[in-house]
Amino acid sequence: MGLYAIIMIVFATAILTCGKSFAAVADLPTKGHGSSDSHYNVSTKRALKAHEKPRENNEERGGAETLANLMKASGVTKISERVGLKAAMFGESNGVQALKTLQLGDDLVAALRSSKLNTLDEFITKFNKKNPGKEITLIGTLSAHYGDDFVAKTLIKYKMLEKQLVSKWRSEKLHPQAVWKLLDMGGNLDDALSSGKLRIYSEFVADFNKNNPKKKVLLLGTLNSEYGEVAVAKKLITAKGIEATKDIATKLQKRQLKGWMVKEMSPDDVFTLLKIKDGGILSIGSRKLDTLNEYIKLLESRNHFEQSNLVSVLSKGFGGEDEFALLVSRASQQPQSKKMFDGALKYRDLLFSSWLKRKLDPMTVLV
């Protein structure tokens, strides 16, 4: 049966339904009227005649509204959608035509929240079964209608269909550099971290490396090239303290520490790289010291002969044990934050412990 015939049957059904409803109204029983009702009937007829034209307009409008409501109630709208989808499935149309048939509109966010998106997804599944070799995807359909970059950024923002997004890039054989540009990652590391772009980019790079073992791309290397190693190191330290970026920042920092170890950087080198001394008293409450400590622990876990410890590295970096001790003392007496106060107590205890092990009198150290 042709598409035209199907549509005609659908609307014929609606009209018949409408006709039955009007017939039911016409067949309603009426009460008989005696002579006492005659005056009322005459008055009523006059009133109706006086308002004859407005009534005609109201009847036309009411009939249209009734028909529309009946079509909606009887599921004709949904049937029409499915007729359009079925035609698209067997014709030359694609997912974009199906999207238009469902009237998802130009608002991507509204479309993503619409229940019709599930209908579109079902259509795509059936379309692919009926059209082997011409497979389409939900992401591809959305991208064709709304635009690649806009769809990608919107899905990342709302954390929707991210796995399908990675699959789409893989099927299109995109290189990580192309995805980097697509996501507009350059220039602002804070935005890349907070928006979720770096997280999804990281997932794509992992997927790319898995499928292209001879063409592996180092995510951290890309970040260092784009933003600079020092800037990346500092941002990751900050991002670890934010719930929304904690996971990706922690993962990247672990890779960073291993990278420093491969380059045989000493704890003193890391102290200098992070510019810890430049922070002065503020460094006592800085997460940079936590990063330095993690690196020292990593070295100790890989090399049992590692002699460095946090106190010795900090003392050397700040110009001597006495200078570091005075800095810690000032931070404990005039803390500018709770973290600084907690840090001062921590490093004071570490200093005392170190002195006791070496059987030193604290007064002799500070003199």
RODO-2510 file (C-alpha; in nm, 4 decimals, decimal comma):
residues 367
     n   res          X          Y          Z
     1     m     0,0000     0,0000     0,0000
     2     g     0,1422     0,3389    -0,0997
     3     l     0,2220     0,6181     0,1433
     4     y    -0,0611     0,8363     0,0030
     5     a    -0,3152     0,5590     0,0615
     6     i    -0,1953     0,5055     0,4188
     7     i    -0,2244     0,8756     0,4990
     8     m    -0,5749     0,8906     0,3473
     9     i    -0,6854     0,5969     0,5645
    10     v    -0,5459     0,7696     0,8731
    11     f    -0,7384     1,0907     0,8116
    12     a    -1,0516     0,9032     0,7070
    13     t    -1,0388     0,7283     1,0436
    14     a    -1,0150     1,0665     1,2161
    15     i    -1,3122     1,2057     1,0222
    16     l    -1,5251     0,8988     1,0938
    17     t    -1,4389     0,9259     1,4614
    18     c    -1,5327     1,2926     1,4512
    19     g    -1,8609     1,2132     1,2697
    20     k    -1,9576     0,9518     1,5263
    21     s    -1,8981     1,2000     1,8049
    22     f    -2,1242     1,4602     1,6415
    23     a    -2,3914     1,1930     1,5708
    24     a    -2,3863     1,0918     1,9346
    25     v    -2,4532     1,4517     2,0314
    26     a    -2,7431     1,4754     1,7798
    27     d    -2,9075     1,1559     1,9117
    28     l    -2,9241     1,2739     2,2704
    29     p    -3,2870     1,2554     2,4023
    30     t    -3,4750     1,5858     2,4437
    31     k    -3,7627     1,6765     2,6708
    32     g    -4,1042     1,7571     2,5233
    33     h    -4,2138     2,1192     2,5454
    34     g    -4,5632     2,2346     2,6388
    35     s    -4,7313     2,5693     2,5686
    36     s    -4,5585     2,7169     2,8703
    37     d    -4,2271     2,6762     2,6886
    38     s    -4,3328     2,8587     2,3711
    39     h    -4,2437     3,2059     2,4954
    40     y    -3,9044     3,0802     2,6048
    41     n    -3,8443     2,9180     2,2641
    42     v    -3,9327     3,2386     2,0762
    43     s    -3,7012     3,4429     2,2950
    44     t    -3,4261     3,1907     2,2476
    45     k    -3,4647     3,1935     1,8684
    46     r    -3,4430     3,5742     1,8654
    47     a    -3,1327     3,5686     2,0772
    48     l    -2,9728     3,3088     1,8525
    49     k    -3,0635     3,5052     1,5409
    50     a    -2,9102     3,8203     1,6854
    51     h    -2,5824     3,6373     1,7326
    52     e    -2,5968     3,4226     1,4198
    53     k    -2,2657     3,5271     1,2600
    54     p    -2,0488     3,5004     1,5719
    55     r    -2,2001     3,1586     1,6324
    56     e    -2,1035     3,0473     1,2836
    57     n    -1,7424     3,1523     1,3508
    58     n    -1,7466     2,9810     1,6878
    59     e    -1,8853     2,6652     1,5304
    60     e    -1,6118     2,6628     1,2683
    61     r    -1,3430     2,7186     1,5276
    62     g    -1,5021     2,4708     1,7671
    63     g    -1,5259     2,2086     1,4927
    64     a    -1,1579     2,2497     1,4071
    65     e    -1,0581     2,2285     1,7721
    66     t    -1,2789     1,9247     1,8234
    67     l    -1,1240     1,7532     1,5226
    68     a    -0,7732     1,8314     1,6434
    69     n    -0,8535     1,7050     1,9925
    70     l    -1,0117     1,3882     1,8554
    71     m    -0,7097     1,3240     1,6360
    72     k    -0,4839     1,3683     1,9351
    73     a    -0,7002     1,1540     2,1639
    74     s    -0,7335     0,8741     1,9093
    75     g    -0,3569     0,8691     1,8507
    76     v    -0,3760     0,9971     1,4918
    77     t    -0,0786     1,2307     1,5478
    78     k     0,1351     0,9419     1,6656
    79     i     0,0091     0,7272     1,3786
    80     s     0,1066     1,0024     1,1338
    81     e     0,4537     1,0142     1,2865
    82     r     0,4924     0,6398     1,2542
    83     v     0,3661     0,6506     0,8935
    84     g     0,6328     0,9104     0,8181
    85     l     0,8992     0,7059     0,9944
    86     k     0,7972     0,3891     0,8115
    87     a     0,8166     0,5716     0,4801
    88     a     1,1614     0,7010     0,5717
    89     m     1,2747     0,3515     0,6638
    90     f     1,1887     0,2040     0,3252
    91     g     1,2588     0,5110     0,1152
    92     e     1,5627     0,7206     0,0405
    93     s     1,5288     0,9232     0,3594
    94     n     1,7669     0,9030     0,6536
    95     g     1,7740     0,9772     1,0258
    96     v     1,7562     1,3522     0,9698
    97     q     1,4251     1,3127     0,7844
    98     a     1,2980     1,0972     1,0709
    99     l     1,4082     1,3674     1,3159
   100     k     1,2067     1,6242     1,1207
   101     t     0,9074     1,3903     1,1032
   102     l     0,9100     1,3691     1,4819
   103     q     0,9249     1,7504     1,4952
   104     l     1,2093     1,7579     1,7455
   105     g     1,2779     2,1176     1,6439
   106     d     1,5936     2,3282     1,6484
   107     d     1,6467     2,3281     2,0261
   108     l     1,8970     2,0475     2,0896
   109     v     1,8592     2,0543     2,4680
   110     a     1,4806     2,0232     2,4391
   111     a     1,5239     1,7431     2,1853
   112     l     1,7560     1,5533     2,4189
   113     r     1,4979     1,5768     2,6961
   114     s     1,2078     1,4749     2,4721
   115     s     1,0596     1,1254     2,4880
   116     k     1,0573     1,1374     2,1083
   117     l     1,4339     1,0870     2,1161
   118     n     1,3693     0,7260     2,2215
   119     t     1,1370     0,6882     1,9224
   120     l     1,4112     0,8225     1,6967
   121     d     1,6596     0,5781     1,8495
   122     e     1,4170     0,2897     1,7872
   123     f     1,3718     0,4041     1,4275
   124     i     1,7488     0,4094     1,3737
   125     t     1,7824     0,0547     1,5094
   126     k     1,5078    -0,0706     1,2745
   127     f     1,6433     0,1343     0,9834
   128     n     1,9869    -0,0258     1,0213
   129     k     1,8323    -0,3743     1,0185
   130     k     1,6343    -0,2950     0,7033
   131     n     1,9226    -0,1181     0,5300
   132     p     2,2471    -0,3147     0,5786
   133     g     2,5439    -0,1221     0,4507
   134     k     2,3636     0,2091     0,5021
   135     e     2,3775     0,2157     0,8817
   136     i     2,3208     0,5441     1,0615
   137     t     2,3671     0,6466     1,4259
   138     l     2,1778     0,8641     1,6701
   139     i     2,4800     1,0896     1,7243
   140     g     2,5387     1,1156     1,3510
   141     t     2,1752     1,2093     1,2956
   142     l     2,1845     1,4778     1,5660
   143     s     2,5172     1,6103     1,4352
   144     a     2,3863     1,6305     1,0781
   145     h     2,0928     1,8404     1,1972
   146     y     2,2458     2,0535     1,4743
   147     g     2,6166     2,0556     1,3827
   148     d     2,9119     1,8428     1,4982
   149     d     3,0783     2,0837     1,7389
   150     f     2,7520     2,2056     1,8960
   151     v     2,6270     1,8504     1,9536
   152     a     2,9602     1,7414     2,1021
   153     k     2,9822     2,0351     2,3441
   154     t     2,6158     2,0043     2,4465
   155     l     2,6376     1,6296     2,5130
   156     i     2,9524     1,6798     2,7211
   157     k     2,7916     1,9637     2,9168
   158     y     2,4883     1,7522     3,0051
   159     k     2,6850     1,4240     3,0265
   160     m     2,4631     1,2495     2,7716
   161     l     2,5444     0,9906     2,5023
   162     e     2,9194     1,0329     2,5629
   163     k     3,0075     0,6724     2,4735
   164     q     2,8188     0,7088     2,1463
   165     l     3,0094     1,0317     2,0828
   166     v     3,3439     0,8535     2,1211
   167     s     3,2188     0,5727     1,8938
   168     k     3,1175     0,8287     1,6309
   169     w     3,4637     0,9858     1,6298
   170     r     3,6196     0,6394     1,6054
   171     s     3,3980     0,5393     1,3116
   172     e     3,4893     0,8640     1,1355
   173     k     3,8579     0,7781     1,1963
   174     l     3,9256     1,1142     1,3560
   175     h     4,2709     1,1817     1,4988
   176     p     4,2907     1,3180     1,8555
   177     q     4,4225     1,6436     1,7133
   178     a     4,1017     1,6842     1,5094
   179     v     3,8853     1,6163     1,8155
   180     w     4,0960     1,8649     2,0129
   181     k     4,0067     2,1339     1,7593
   182     l     3,6441     2,0199     1,7419
   183     l     3,6086     2,0664     2,1179
   184     d     3,7904     2,4002     2,1040
   185     m     4,0290     2,2937     2,3795
   186     g     4,3040     2,5478     2,3178
   187     g     4,3842     2,8481     2,5308
   188     n     4,1999     2,7832     2,8555
   189     l     4,2903     2,4829     3,0708
   190     d     4,0438     2,5864     3,3425
   191     d     3,7574     2,5687     3,0929
   192     a     3,8808     2,2369     2,9536
   193     l     3,8822     2,0879     3,3043
   194     s     3,5595     2,2361     3,4402
   195     s     3,3452     2,1883     3,1279
   196     g     3,4144     1,8167     3,1030
   197     k     3,5870     1,8542     2,7651
   198     l     3,9158     1,7174     2,8977
   199     r     3,7390     1,4181     3,0503
   200     i     3,5716     1,3133     2,7243
   201     y     3,8884     1,3932     2,5275
   202     s     4,0811     1,1673     2,7642
   203     e     3,8324     0,8860     2,6982
   204     f     3,8688     0,9310     2,3233
   205     v     4,2494     0,9301     2,3416
   206     a     4,2374     0,6051     2,5431
   207     d     4,0026     0,4552     2,2813
   208     f     4,2254     0,5795     1,9981
   209     n     4,5404     0,4346     2,1557
   210     k     4,3672     0,0999     2,2105
   211     n     4,2757     0,0782     1,8425
   212     n     4,5994     0,2343     1,7152
   213     p     4,8799     0,0907     1,9328
   214     k     5,1474     0,2076     1,6877
   215     k     5,0165     0,5642     1,6798
   216     k     4,9641     0,6290     2,0493
   217     v     4,8999     0,9833     2,1631
   218     l     5,0125     1,0939     2,5095
   219     l     4,7409     1,3030     2,6694
   220     l     4,9737     1,4641     2,9200
   221     g     5,2231     1,5412     2,6447
   222     t     4,9482     1,7165     2,4495
   223     l     4,8518     1,9216     2,7552
   224     n     5,2123     2,0156     2,8303
   225     s     5,2672     2,1218     2,4682
   226     e     4,9499     2,3295     2,4654
   227     y     4,9622     2,4931     2,8094
   228     g     5,3156     2,4366     2,9409
   229     e     5,4316     2,1771     3,1957
   230     v     5,4426     2,4167     3,4914
   231     a     5,0929     2,5532     3,4217
   232     v     4,9529     2,2002     3,3861
   233     a     5,1180     2,0858     3,7089
   234     k     4,9716     2,3803     3,9014
   235     k     4,6231     2,3441     3,7515
   236     l     4,6091     1,9729     3,8295
   237     i     4,6956     2,0460     4,1915
   238     t     4,4067     2,2944     4,2121
   239     a     4,1672     2,0701     4,0174
   240     k     4,2261     1,7822     4,2597
   241     g     4,0622     1,9920     4,5302
   242     i     3,7429     2,0453     4,3276
   243     e     3,4838     1,7675     4,3315
   244     a     3,3813     1,8094     3,9673
   245     t     3,7395     1,7781     3,8370
   246     k     3,8945     1,5612     4,1074
   247     d     3,8855     1,2298     3,9180
   248     i     4,0388     1,3433     3,5896
   249     a     4,2960     1,5625     3,7684
   250     t     4,4041     1,2772     3,9989
   251     k     4,4422     1,0426     3,7028
   252     l     4,6484     1,2938     3,5062
   253     q     4,8674     1,3830     3,8021
   254     k     4,9623     1,0177     3,8535
   255     r     5,0791     1,0082     3,4928
   256     q     5,2651     1,3325     3,5501
   257     l     5,4529     1,1972     3,8515
   258     k     5,5515     0,8853     3,6572
   259     g     5,6676     1,1086     3,3734
   260     w     5,8931     1,3013     3,6108
   261     m     6,0349     0,9756     3,7394
   262     v     6,1069     0,8547     3,3841
   263     k     6,2899     1,1836     3,3220
   264     e     6,4833     1,1152     3,6456
   265     m     6,3806     1,4405     3,8068
   266     s     6,4888     1,4727     4,1696
   267     p     6,2565     1,6004     4,4446
   268     d     6,4635     1,9203     4,4399
   269     d     6,3866     1,9575     4,0690
   270     v     6,0144     1,9217     4,1380
   271     f     6,0382     2,1788     4,4210
   272     t     6,1863     2,4226     4,1699
   273     l     5,9418     2,3295     3,8913
   274     l     5,6393     2,3971     4,1117
   275     k     5,7930     2,7266     4,2305
   276     i     5,7130     2,6408     4,5898
   277     k     5,9582     2,8921     4,7363
   278     d     5,7885     3,1783     4,5510
   279     g     5,4776     3,1260     4,7638
   280     g     5,6610     3,2084     5,0867
   281     i     5,4471     3,1519     5,3956
   282     l     5,1465     3,0663     5,1755
   283     s     5,3293     2,7540     5,0632
   284     i     5,2753     2,6012     5,4074
   285     g     4,9079     2,5611     5,3197
   286     s     4,9616     2,4849     4,9509
   287     r     4,8678     2,1590     4,7783
   288     k     5,1987     2,1864     4,5937
   289     l     5,3658     2,0390     4,9005
   290     d     5,1236     1,7457     4,8855
   291     t     5,2248     1,6852     4,5240
   292     l     5,5930     1,7006     4,6161
   293     n     5,5318     1,4524     4,8969
   294     e     5,3485     1,2139     4,6613
   295     y     5,6419     1,2258     4,4216
   296     i     5,8881     1,1467     4,6996
   297     k     5,6741     0,8493     4,8050
   298     l     5,6625     0,7273     4,4446
   299     l     6,0422     0,7397     4,4260
   300     e     6,0707     0,5502     4,7549
   301     s     5,8316     0,2795     4,6303
   302     r     6,0457     0,2256     4,3197
   303     n     6,3859     0,2781     4,4799
   304     h     6,4417     0,1651     4,8385
   305     f     6,7718     0,3526     4,8463
   306     e     6,6003     0,6877     4,7982
   307     q     6,7275     0,9115     5,0791
   308     s     6,5042     1,2140     5,0238
   309     n     6,2261     1,3023     5,2627
   310     l     5,9818     1,5897     5,2626
   311     v     6,1450     1,7827     5,5488
   312     s     6,4938     1,7668     5,4010
   313     v     6,3727     1,8754     5,0549
   314     l     6,1675     2,1652     5,1954
   315     s     6,4472     2,2741     5,4269
   316     k     6,6936     2,2805     5,1402
   317     g     6,4489     2,4584     4,9118
   318     f     6,3711     2,7356     5,1625
   319     g     6,7387     2,8045     5,2353
   320     g     6,8113     2,5752     5,5278
   321     e     6,6409     2,3929     5,8120
   322     d     6,6399     2,7004     6,0334
   323     e     6,4691     2,9138     5,7662
   324     f     6,2058     2,6492     5,7069
   325     a     6,1463     2,6100     6,0818
   326     l     6,0962     2,9856     6,1222
   327     l     5,8528     2,9874     5,8288
   328     v     5,6529     2,7051     5,9891
   329     s     5,6526     2,8894     6,3228
   330     r     5,5180     3,2078     6,1619
   331     a     5,2474     3,0118     5,9801
   332     s     5,1307     2,8511     6,3059
   333     q     5,1200     3,1853     6,4906
   334     q     4,9635     3,3904     6,2099
   335     p     4,7684     3,1451     5,9921
   336     q     4,5781     3,2944     5,6993
   337     s     4,3632     2,9864     5,6528
   338     k     4,2751     2,6626     5,8267
   339     k     4,4788     2,4716     5,5700
   340     m     4,7831     2,6848     5,6492
   341     f     4,7374     2,6247     6,0224
   342     d     4,6979     2,2492     5,9697
   343     g     5,0046     2,2503     5,7455
   344     a     5,2094     2,4376     6,0044
   345     l     5,1252     2,1782     6,2721
   346     k     5,2079     1,8947     6,0322
   347     y     5,5503     2,0322     5,9328
   348     r     5,6309     2,1326     6,2918
   349     d     5,5766     1,7714     6,3999
   350     l     5,7861     1,6441     6,1092
   351     l     6,0680     1,8807     6,2056
   352     f     6,0578     1,7733     6,5726
   353     s     6,0558     1,4075     6,4689
   354     s     6,3581     1,4639     6,2453
   355     w     6,5480     1,6424     6,5216
   356     l     6,4736     1,3705     6,7747
   357     k     6,6012     1,1017     6,5380
   358     r     6,9239     1,2961     6,4977
   359     k     6,9342     1,3748     6,8712
   360     l     6,9359     1,7484     6,8069
   361     d     6,8244     2,0188     7,0470
   362     p     6,5650     2,2391     6,8722
   363     m     6,7276     2,5499     7,0215
   364     t     7,0607     2,4695     6,8588
   365     v     6,8885     2,4366     6,5204
   366     l     6,7138     2,7716     6,5462
   367     v     7,0138     2,9661     6,6732
***
